[in-house]
Amino acid sequence: MDFSWTLEQEDLYKKIYSFARTQLNNSLLEREKQHSFPRDEWNLCGNYGLTGLCVPEQYGGIGLDAVTTARAVEAFGRGCEDAGLVFSVSAHLFACVMPILENSNEELKQAILPKLSTGQWIGANAITESESGSDVFAMSTKAVRDGDYYLLSGVKTYVTNGPEADILLVYATTNPSHGHLGISGFVVEKNTPGLSIGKPFSKMGLTTSPISPIYLEECRVPLRNLVGAEGEGAKIFRNSMQWERACLFAGYVGMMHRQLDQAIEYAQQRRQFRKPIGKNQAISHRIVDMKLRLEAARLLLYQACWAMDQAKEDVITDVSLAKLAISEAAIKSSLDIIQIYGGNGFMTELSIERYLRDSIPSTIFSGTSEIQRDLIAKRLGL
């Protein structure tokens, strides 16, 4: 495995980091109160290619491999202090756009991918239901064939980008007797009769990423909007989770890099007892632990993405290890930087406490830490 970056990858990282740092950090406190990202900043992300990083150029994307995509998202997460925006863009790309790209018919791809890849449209993934939780395939939403259409009925919850989405990738049961082999995926456009969007949830973190329930009442979806074949929904979702659990979490690696930079600067400048607080072992050791977590998480991330690019038959262990390590490291390092800042870290003015609020959900979405441990244990023969 080559641990060096090409000149093109380094240049891409620097450009995205500079773009995110200078153009995506306006009015952070105000947008948190609105519980939504500014659409003009979403459009900037689209114009810069962030909404279509790993989509082929023929469909409006940049055509990057998984490793380079993760490197770009890491730069995005490091430069953009709005973790909700980073999360929404990543969820759009990895949980909606990529499964459509990898499984849809050519007519559907040509019709919607260019608009999704360029950020003209916002995508969302709708699979979770209130009674299923981690048992994600125990869903009650149904799709009944009606000539050249399917009628979708049910309720989905925790739909990231739901209030803003132009396209939703909805999973529903087409053959209940087949269990997870009876689940299918459908592209549902926002103005489809029978589709309604619920009130956005108020959350403790990732505040600017709008999340809501959606309601389907005999929502009439054309046959051509079936993603893959009937019964392939579980496989499609699992594959999309590999993209999300790896590349989306690159944004948290970038966030931890920014945390480390801030902690070092603060420890050098803040003085107590006539010396910088970084000279105190209690502080310096916390910062070393932050560095250790960052580098370990980063290595696991790029090992997982490398495995994806090599088309390894089973990447679940690599991806789950990366997701588990990054999410739990993000929480621990967020607690460390709050402790380093002391009372200033607890106050909202400096936004240090936001790190913790944005990190806590990372051990829940895309499969909880417990689910990741179960997946890894199974592949260890336990």
ABEGO torsion letter per residue (X at the ends): XBABBBAAAAAAAAAAAAAAAAAAABGAAAAAAAGBBBAAAAAAAAAAGAAAAABBAAAGBAGBBAAAAAAAAAAAAAABABAAAAAAAAAAAAAAAAAAAAABBAAAAAAAAAAAAAGABBBBBBABBAAAEABAABBABBBBBBEABBBBBEBBBGBBGAAABABBBBBBBABAAAEAAABBBBBBBAABBGBBBBBBBBBABGAABBBBBBBBBGBBBBAAABBEBBGAAAAAAAAAAAAAAAAAAAAAAAAAAAAAAAAAAAAAABBBGGBBAAABAAAAAAAAAAAAAAAAAAAAAAAAAAAAAAGBABAAAAAAAAAAAAAAAAAAAAAAAAAAAEAAAABAAAGAAAAAAAAAAAAABGEBAAAAAAAAAAAAGX
